[in-house]
Amino acid sequence: MNSHTSSFRRANRGFTLVEMIIASSITIAVFGALVPYMVRALKLFYADQLQLNLNADARNFRNLVFSDALKANMFFLYSDFASRSTGSGASAADAMLTGNGAAGDCLVLISSSPDASNHGFAKASNITVYYRDVTYATGPLHRVSVPIPSSANVYVTANPLNVYQIMNTYVPVSGLATNPTIIQVTNGLVPGTGTAQCLFYGYRNSNVNNASVMIQAQVTEKGNLQTIGNIFNFTVSPRG
């Protein structure tokens, strides 16, 4: 009776404290050895996801710009979205960046057609604006495109240039931070004034319609574990 009870107790006894410490130490050592590999695997996984997102953003941006440029007749560059005019009241003037090689952070594309009833002036039908709301620094890239009704009779004039007035009516400064964002983080790589790095660079001669725009930027995707970036550079020309 005593022998059976003693055997039963030995067979059903729990782990001792020493055994628990040894088992825990082994488990911790194994997981400690695996952690660097797990972290590396997670980083590689997130890097792949960020790269896919980055490529998708850049591709979407490129496709949008090419499509908009194909529909546009002319483009205008400004230093930024808000700096569209100089002066005020009767002395206000368009602040478009002129000359070959101008660089800025705001690109305006206008679609128009000659209107025989108004001595051939270009009658605007759509305005599309690309801009970064943090000028000359890292910031989101926005795009806003607004159709202009034919009944509005909006004409693009060269002397004096009135694009800023069209912008004020259809893409007001108040929408600076609320217009749709197409890329979350961009860095301009086009040399601008002083040390400024811009997104857009204009090639043009005296004819606004005969010109092209170079777009050069670094797009960045930020994740929980790392940040990756990629540089893209391409040129578009309005069909006009």
TIMI-801945 format. One record per residue (C-alpha): residue number from 1; x, y, z. Coordinates in nm, 3 decimals, always signed. Example, Ala and Ser with C-alpha at 12.3 -4.5 7.8 and 13.67 -1.06 7.14 Angstrom:
<pts>
<pt seq="1" u="+1.230" v="-0.450" w="+0.780"/>
<pt seq="2" u="+1.367" v="-0.106" w="+0.714"/>
</pts>
This chain:
<pts>
<pt seq="1" u="+0.000" v="+0.000" w="+0.000"/>
<pt seq="2" u="+0.274" v="+0.244" w="+0.096"/>
<pt seq="3" u="+0.488" v="+0.137" w="-0.203"/>
<pt seq="4" u="+0.201" v="+0.198" w="-0.451"/>
<pt seq="5" u="+0.122" v="+0.539" w="-0.305"/>
<pt seq="6" u="+0.489" v="+0.644" w="-0.322"/>
<pt seq="7" u="+0.517" v="+0.539" w="-0.690"/>
<pt seq="8" u="+0.195" v="+0.726" w="-0.775"/>
<pt seq="9" u="+0.326" v="+1.045" w="-0.615"/>
<pt seq="10" u="+0.661" v="+1.022" w="-0.798"/>
<pt seq="11" u="+0.484" v="+0.970" w="-1.134"/>
<pt seq="12" u="+0.254" v="+1.272" w="-1.087"/>
<pt seq="13" u="+0.483" v="+1.523" w="-0.924"/>
<pt seq="14" u="+0.530" v="+1.869" w="-1.100"/>
<pt seq="15" u="+0.846" v="+2.032" w="-1.229"/>
<pt seq="16" u="+1.088" v="+2.162" w="-0.975"/>
<pt seq="17" u="+1.194" v="+2.528" w="-0.970"/>
<pt seq="18" u="+1.534" v="+2.439" w="-1.110"/>
<pt seq="19" u="+1.377" v="+2.251" w="-1.402"/>
<pt seq="20" u="+1.148" v="+2.546" w="-1.479"/>
<pt seq="21" u="+1.442" v="+2.789" w="-1.479"/>
<pt seq="22" u="+1.642" v="+2.565" w="-1.712"/>
<pt seq="23" u="+1.348" v="+2.522" w="-1.953"/>
<pt seq="24" u="+1.278" v="+2.897" w="-1.953"/>
<pt seq="25" u="+1.643" v="+2.977" w="-2.017"/>
<pt seq="26" u="+1.652" v="+2.742" w="-2.315"/>
<pt seq="27" u="+1.330" v="+2.892" w="-2.457"/>
<pt seq="28" u="+1.459" v="+3.248" w="-2.416"/>
<pt seq="29" u="+1.789" v="+3.158" w="-2.580"/>
<pt seq="30" u="+1.612" v="+3.002" w="-2.880"/>
<pt seq="31" u="+1.379" v="+3.299" w="-2.929"/>
<pt seq="32" u="+1.667" v="+3.541" w="-2.877"/>
<pt seq="33" u="+1.856" v="+3.373" w="-3.159"/>
<pt seq="34" u="+1.548" v="+3.388" w="-3.386"/>
<pt seq="35" u="+1.453" v="+3.751" w="-3.323"/>
<pt seq="36" u="+1.714" v="+3.910" w="-3.558"/>
<pt seq="37" u="+1.601" v="+3.683" w="-3.841"/>
<pt seq="38" u="+1.235" v="+3.762" w="-3.773"/>
<pt seq="39" u="+1.305" v="+4.137" w="-3.769"/>
<pt seq="40" u="+1.503" v="+4.110" w="-4.091"/>
<pt seq="41" u="+1.223" v="+3.912" w="-4.256"/>
<pt seq="42" u="+0.969" v="+4.175" w="-4.147"/>
<pt seq="43" u="+1.188" v="+4.456" w="-4.280"/>
<pt seq="44" u="+1.220" v="+4.281" w="-4.615"/>
<pt seq="45" u="+0.844" v="+4.224" w="-4.627"/>
<pt seq="46" u="+0.762" v="+4.587" w="-4.546"/>
<pt seq="47" u="+1.032" v="+4.710" w="-4.785"/>
<pt seq="48" u="+0.868" v="+4.512" w="-5.066"/>
<pt seq="49" u="+0.529" v="+4.658" w="-4.978"/>
<pt seq="50" u="+0.669" v="+5.011" w="-4.964"/>
<pt seq="51" u="+0.843" v="+4.963" w="-5.298"/>
<pt seq="52" u="+0.517" v="+4.845" w="-5.456"/>
<pt seq="53" u="+0.335" v="+5.149" w="-5.315"/>
<pt seq="54" u="+0.616" v="+5.376" w="-5.431"/>
<pt seq="55" u="+0.610" v="+5.238" w="-5.785"/>
<pt seq="56" u="+0.231" v="+5.266" w="-5.796"/>
<pt seq="57" u="+0.238" v="+5.631" w="-5.682"/>
<pt seq="58" u="+0.508" v="+5.725" w="-5.934"/>
<pt seq="59" u="+0.329" v="+5.540" w="-6.215"/>
<pt seq="60" u="-0.003" v="+5.702" w="-6.129"/>
<pt seq="61" u="+0.157" v="+6.047" w="-6.123"/>
<pt seq="62" u="+0.334" v="+5.994" w="-6.454"/>
<pt seq="63" u="+0.018" v="+5.866" w="-6.622"/>
<pt seq="64" u="-0.187" v="+6.157" w="-6.490"/>
<pt seq="65" u="+0.063" v="+6.418" w="-6.607"/>
<pt seq="66" u="+0.095" v="+6.261" w="-6.953"/>
<pt seq="67" u="-0.283" v="+6.244" w="-6.988"/>
<pt seq="68" u="-0.333" v="+6.603" w="-6.871"/>
<pt seq="69" u="-0.052" v="+6.733" w="-7.094"/>
<pt seq="70" u="-0.204" v="+6.556" w="-7.393"/>
<pt seq="71" u="-0.529" v="+6.745" w="-7.339"/>
<pt seq="72" u="-0.365" v="+7.081" w="-7.263"/>
<pt seq="73" u="-0.256" v="+7.351" w="-7.507"/>
<pt seq="74" u="-0.027" v="+7.546" w="-7.278"/>
<pt seq="75" u="+0.144" v="+7.537" w="-6.941"/>
<pt seq="76" u="+0.250" v="+7.798" w="-6.686"/>
<pt seq="77" u="+0.496" v="+7.770" w="-6.399"/>
<pt seq="78" u="+0.473" v="+7.945" w="-6.063"/>
<pt seq="79" u="+0.706" v="+7.939" w="-5.766"/>
<pt seq="80" u="+0.424" v="+7.793" w="-5.554"/>
<pt seq="81" u="+0.047" v="+7.751" w="-5.547"/>
<pt seq="82" u="-0.023" v="+8.067" w="-5.349"/>
<pt seq="83" u="+0.221" v="+8.304" w="-5.525"/>
<pt seq="84" u="+0.021" v="+8.355" w="-5.841"/>
<pt seq="85" u="+0.018" v="+8.733" w="-5.865"/>
<pt seq="86" u="+0.214" v="+9.040" w="-5.760"/>
<pt seq="87" u="+0.073" v="+9.368" w="-5.639"/>
<pt seq="88" u="-0.293" v="+9.420" w="-5.560"/>
<pt seq="89" u="-0.600" v="+9.588" w="-5.698"/>
<pt seq="90" u="-0.542" v="+9.775" w="-6.023"/>
<pt seq="91" u="-0.166" v="+9.710" w="-5.998"/>
<pt seq="92" u="-0.202" v="+9.330" w="-5.972"/>
<pt seq="93" u="-0.002" v="+9.133" w="-6.229"/>
<pt seq="94" u="+0.045" v="+8.766" w="-6.311"/>
<pt seq="95" u="+0.344" v="+8.612" w="-6.129"/>
<pt seq="96" u="+0.413" v="+8.339" w="-6.385"/>
<pt seq="97" u="+0.780" v="+8.238" w="-6.404"/>
<pt seq="98" u="+0.897" v="+8.345" w="-6.748"/>
<pt seq="99" u="+1.188" v="+8.253" w="-6.969"/>
<pt seq="100" u="+1.354" v="+7.931" w="-7.067"/>
<pt seq="101" u="+1.479" v="+7.736" w="-6.765"/>
<pt seq="102" u="+1.231" v="+7.867" w="-6.508"/>
<pt seq="103" u="+1.180" v="+7.632" w="-6.213"/>
<pt seq="104" u="+0.896" v="+7.619" w="-5.964"/>
<pt seq="105" u="+0.672" v="+7.405" w="-5.746"/>
<pt seq="106" u="+0.342" v="+7.477" w="-5.921"/>
<pt seq="107" u="+0.250" v="+7.361" w="-6.273"/>
<pt seq="108" u="-0.065" v="+7.491" w="-6.444"/>
<pt seq="109" u="-0.201" v="+7.317" w="-6.755"/>
<pt seq="110" u="-0.481" v="+7.481" w="-6.952"/>
<pt seq="111" u="-0.689" v="+7.328" w="-7.226"/>
<pt seq="112" u="-0.833" v="+7.575" w="-7.474"/>
<pt seq="113" u="-0.943" v="+7.625" w="-7.832"/>
<pt seq="114" u="-0.945" v="+7.935" w="-8.056"/>
<pt seq="115" u="-1.273" v="+8.119" w="-8.055"/>
<pt seq="116" u="-1.344" v="+8.282" w="-8.391"/>
<pt seq="117" u="-1.614" v="+8.497" w="-8.234"/>
<pt seq="118" u="-1.355" v="+8.663" w="-8.009"/>
<pt seq="119" u="-1.080" v="+8.737" w="-8.260"/>
<pt seq="120" u="-0.915" v="+8.397" w="-8.214"/>
<pt seq="121" u="-0.838" v="+8.430" w="-7.843"/>
<pt seq="122" u="-0.795" v="+8.099" w="-7.662"/>
<pt seq="123" u="-1.114" v="+8.002" w="-7.483"/>
<pt seq="124" u="-1.030" v="+7.795" w="-7.176"/>
<pt seq="125" u="-1.219" v="+7.468" w="-7.120"/>
<pt seq="126" u="-1.019" v="+7.312" w="-6.833"/>
<pt seq="127" u="-0.752" v="+7.402" w="-6.581"/>
<pt seq="128" u="-0.532" v="+7.144" w="-6.407"/>
<pt seq="129" u="-0.281" v="+7.233" w="-6.137"/>
<pt seq="130" u="-0.003" v="+7.023" w="-5.984"/>
<pt seq="131" u="+0.171" v="+7.168" w="-5.681"/>
<pt seq="132" u="+0.348" v="+7.095" w="-5.356"/>
<pt seq="133" u="+0.199" v="+7.274" w="-5.059"/>
<pt seq="134" u="+0.535" v="+7.299" w="-4.877"/>
<pt seq="135" u="+0.740" v="+7.511" w="-5.114"/>
<pt seq="136" u="+1.101" v="+7.406" w="-5.177"/>
<pt seq="137" u="+1.084" v="+7.138" w="-4.908"/>
<pt seq="138" u="+0.954" v="+6.788" w="-4.848"/>
<pt seq="139" u="+0.578" v="+6.777" w="-4.875"/>
<pt seq="140" u="+0.273" v="+6.617" w="-5.038"/>
<pt seq="141" u="+0.202" v="+6.661" w="-5.408"/>
<pt seq="142" u="-0.150" v="+6.774" w="-5.498"/>
<pt seq="143" u="-0.349" v="+6.770" w="-5.820"/>
<pt seq="144" u="-0.671" v="+6.956" w="-5.889"/>
<pt seq="145" u="-0.849" v="+6.961" w="-6.225"/>
<pt seq="146" u="-1.155" v="+7.177" w="-6.290"/>
<pt seq="147" u="-1.362" v="+7.201" w="-6.610"/>
<pt seq="148" u="-1.449" v="+7.553" w="-6.724"/>
<pt seq="149" u="-1.799" v="+7.582" w="-6.873"/>
<pt seq="150" u="-1.811" v="+7.716" w="-7.226"/>
<pt seq="151" u="-2.086" v="+7.953" w="-7.116"/>
<pt seq="152" u="-1.841" v="+8.118" w="-6.874"/>
<pt seq="153" u="-1.650" v="+8.263" w="-7.174"/>
<pt seq="154" u="-1.310" v="+8.246" w="-7.005"/>
<pt seq="155" u="-1.027" v="+8.353" w="-7.236"/>
<pt seq="156" u="-0.652" v="+8.327" w="-7.184"/>
<pt seq="157" u="-0.493" v="+8.659" w="-7.274"/>
<pt seq="158" u="-0.122" v="+8.725" w="-7.312"/>
<pt seq="159" u="-0.111" v="+9.102" w="-7.265"/>
<pt seq="160" u="-0.175" v="+9.133" w="-6.983"/>
<pt seq="161" u="-0.149" v="+8.767" w="-6.880"/>
<pt seq="162" u="-0.459" v="+8.669" w="-6.685"/>
<pt seq="163" u="-0.394" v="+8.309" w="-6.577"/>
<pt seq="164" u="-0.383" v="+8.408" w="-6.210"/>
<pt seq="165" u="-0.739" v="+8.539" w="-6.241"/>
<pt seq="166" u="-0.855" v="+8.207" w="-6.388"/>
<pt seq="167" u="-0.677" v="+8.027" w="-6.102"/>
<pt seq="168" u="-0.838" v="+8.252" w="-5.842"/>
<pt seq="169" u="-1.182" v="+8.169" w="-5.979"/>
<pt seq="170" u="-1.151" v="+7.793" w="-6.031"/>
<pt seq="171" u="-0.865" v="+7.680" w="-5.803"/>
<pt seq="172" u="-0.855" v="+7.935" w="-5.520"/>
<pt seq="173" u="-0.569" v="+7.954" w="-5.270"/>
<pt seq="174" u="-0.807" v="+7.842" w="-4.995"/>
<pt seq="175" u="-0.783" v="+7.486" w="-5.132"/>
<pt seq="176" u="-0.406" v="+7.470" w="-5.076"/>
<pt seq="177" u="-0.407" v="+7.187" w="-4.822"/>
<pt seq="178" u="-0.743" v="+7.029" w="-4.905"/>
<pt seq="179" u="-0.708" v="+6.955" w="-5.277"/>
<pt seq="180" u="-0.656" v="+6.585" w="-5.358"/>
<pt seq="181" u="-0.314" v="+6.443" w="-5.274"/>
<pt seq="182" u="-0.156" v="+6.204" w="-5.526"/>
<pt seq="183" u="+0.181" v="+6.151" w="-5.355"/>
<pt seq="184" u="+0.234" v="+6.183" w="-4.979"/>
<pt seq="185" u="+0.602" v="+6.281" w="-4.973"/>
<pt seq="186" u="+0.807" v="+6.442" w="-5.250"/>
<pt seq="187" u="+1.143" v="+6.615" w="-5.271"/>
<pt seq="188" u="+1.213" v="+6.844" w="-5.565"/>
<pt seq="189" u="+1.543" v="+6.788" w="-5.746"/>
<pt seq="190" u="+1.533" v="+7.071" w="-6.003"/>
<pt seq="191" u="+1.769" v="+7.357" w="-5.909"/>
<pt seq="192" u="+1.569" v="+7.672" w="-5.840"/>
<pt seq="193" u="+1.649" v="+8.011" w="-5.697"/>
<pt seq="194" u="+1.943" v="+7.998" w="-5.457"/>
<pt seq="195" u="+1.944" v="+7.662" w="-5.278"/>
<pt seq="196" u="+1.579" v="+7.584" w="-5.358"/>
<pt seq="197" u="+1.499" v="+7.245" w="-5.511"/>
<pt seq="198" u="+1.184" v="+7.250" w="-5.725"/>
<pt seq="199" u="+0.967" v="+6.989" w="-5.894"/>
<pt seq="200" u="+0.916" v="+7.147" w="-6.237"/>
<pt seq="201" u="+1.152" v="+7.292" w="-6.496"/>
<pt seq="202" u="+1.024" v="+7.472" w="-6.805"/>
<pt seq="203" u="+1.169" v="+7.460" w="-7.156"/>
<pt seq="204" u="+1.014" v="+7.728" w="-7.371"/>
<pt seq="205" u="+1.076" v="+7.986" w="-7.640"/>
<pt seq="206" u="+0.873" v="+8.301" w="-7.691"/>
<pt seq="207" u="+0.568" v="+8.092" w="-7.781"/>
<pt seq="208" u="+0.396" v="+7.954" w="-7.471"/>
<pt seq="209" u="+0.233" v="+7.677" w="-7.674"/>
<pt seq="210" u="+0.566" v="+7.545" w="-7.800"/>
<pt seq="211" u="+0.722" v="+7.421" w="-7.478"/>
<pt seq="212" u="+0.784" v="+7.124" w="-7.250"/>
<pt seq="213" u="+0.813" v="+7.059" w="-6.879"/>
<pt seq="214" u="+1.073" v="+6.843" w="-6.706"/>
<pt seq="215" u="+0.960" v="+6.686" w="-6.381"/>
<pt seq="216" u="+1.231" v="+6.562" w="-6.149"/>
<pt seq="217" u="+1.166" v="+6.450" w="-5.793"/>
<pt seq="218" u="+1.231" v="+6.195" w="-5.525"/>
<pt seq="219" u="+0.925" v="+6.011" w="-5.400"/>
<pt seq="220" u="+0.939" v="+5.869" w="-5.048"/>
<pt seq="221" u="+0.729" v="+5.604" w="-4.874"/>
<pt seq="222" u="+0.745" v="+5.585" w="-4.495"/>
<pt seq="223" u="+0.666" v="+5.264" w="-4.308"/>
<pt seq="224" u="+0.673" v="+5.145" w="-3.948"/>
<pt seq="225" u="+1.021" v="+4.996" w="-3.974"/>
<pt seq="226" u="+1.190" v="+5.190" w="-4.252"/>
<pt seq="227" u="+1.168" v="+5.454" w="-4.523"/>
<pt seq="228" u="+1.252" v="+5.405" w="-4.890"/>
<pt seq="229" u="+1.273" v="+5.646" w="-5.181"/>
<pt seq="230" u="+1.305" v="+5.649" w="-5.556"/>
<pt seq="231" u="+1.394" v="+5.919" w="-5.809"/>
<pt seq="232" u="+1.202" v="+5.975" w="-6.129"/>
<pt seq="233" u="+1.265" v="+6.213" w="-6.416"/>
<pt seq="234" u="+1.051" v="+6.264" w="-6.725"/>
<pt seq="235" u="+0.942" v="+6.536" w="-6.967"/>
<pt seq="236" u="+0.595" v="+6.616" w="-7.100"/>
<pt seq="237" u="+0.474" v="+6.860" w="-7.365"/>
<pt seq="238" u="+0.128" v="+7.012" w="-7.407"/>
<pt seq="239" u="-0.017" v="+6.911" w="-7.744"/>
<pt seq="240" u="-0.060" v="+7.275" w="-7.846"/>
</pts>
